[in-house]
Amino acid sequence: RTVYVNGDYLPEDEAKVSIFDRAFLMADGVYEVTSVLGGKLIDFAGHARRLERSLNELDIKKPAVFGDLLEIHRELVKVNGIEDGLVYLQITRGAPGDRDFVFPDPETTEPTVVLFTQNKPGLADSPAAKVGMKVISIEDVRWGRRDIKTVQLLYPSMGKMMAKKAGADDAWMVQDGHVTEGTSNNAYIITGNTIVTRALSNDILHGITRAAVLRFAKEAQMQVEERNFTIDEAKKADEAFITSASSFVMPVVEIDGVALGDGTPGARTARLREIYLDESRKAAI
Ligand code: PLP
C-alpha cells in the first residue's frame, strides 16, 4: 500500500516519523476518517471543516498542504485502487528535537501529516447492519474536550475491549447518568417517530455522519430531539442506532443484555441507513 508522509507518497514500510513526534510521546495530534464508496469520498468537506476546527482548538499550526488534502485523498484512493474503504488522516504538532511539555515554536517545528487508506470491500453491505449490534454501558472517564478529534484513544479502545469481553460489540459511555456516545460513534434512540441524541457540546464528538443523519431525518418527517437520555430510557426505546463515518448508520439491538423490541434491527433505523447511503453516494466527490 502507498501512504503519504509529509509531502511524499511512499510504500508503507518506507514511511518514517520521528520518535520525538508529539503524537507518539503525548497524543498531541488530531485525525479524521473519511469513508470511500464507489471510489469516491463521502462528506470530505465536513471532515476538512472539523479538522480545521480541531487544529484551531489545540493551536496546532495549519500545515502548508492543508489546501491540497482533497487531492492527496484522491491520489491515495486511486493508487491503492480503493473502491470501498477509508482514508485515515493524522496531523500532529510535529517533532521538536527533544521531549518537552511546552509546545515547540511553530516557526521551527512543522506539523507531521500522515495519510493512509484502508481497503474495506463491501463496506456499505456489512452483515452487522442486518443483525444489529449489542452494546454495554460503561462510565465515561475521558477528558473534557471530546469535541476535539485527538488521537488520544486509549479509553475508547479499552471500552471496546470491555465490550468484547462481555460478548458485546461496543460500549456506550455514561456520564452523570446520561449516555454521551459510543467508543467511536454517536449514539441515538428512537421512540415512536422521534430520534433522541445528546446535544452538541464539549462532551461528545460533533459527528459528521450525525449532522447528515439529523438533516435527512427531518426531511424524512421524523422528529429530532437533541437532549440527554439515560441508559434506562434507552433500554425502553423502540429502536437504537449509532453513526460514524466507517459504519454509517448501524442498528443497536441490545443494551446491557436487554433486547430492544424483538431484538432485531428497527424499520426506522433501516430507513435512515438507506437514505444516508443513497444521499451520501449522490454527493460523494
Ligand atoms: N464519537 C466518537 C468518540 C468518535 O470517535 C467518532 C468517530 O470516529 C464519532 C463519534 C463519529 O463521528 P463521524 O460521524 O464524524 O465519524
Residues whose N, C-alpha, C, O or C-beta is under 5 A from the ligand:
A	BS01	PLP	E181 G182 T183 S184 N185 N186 L205 H206 G207 I208 T209 R210 T243 S244 A245
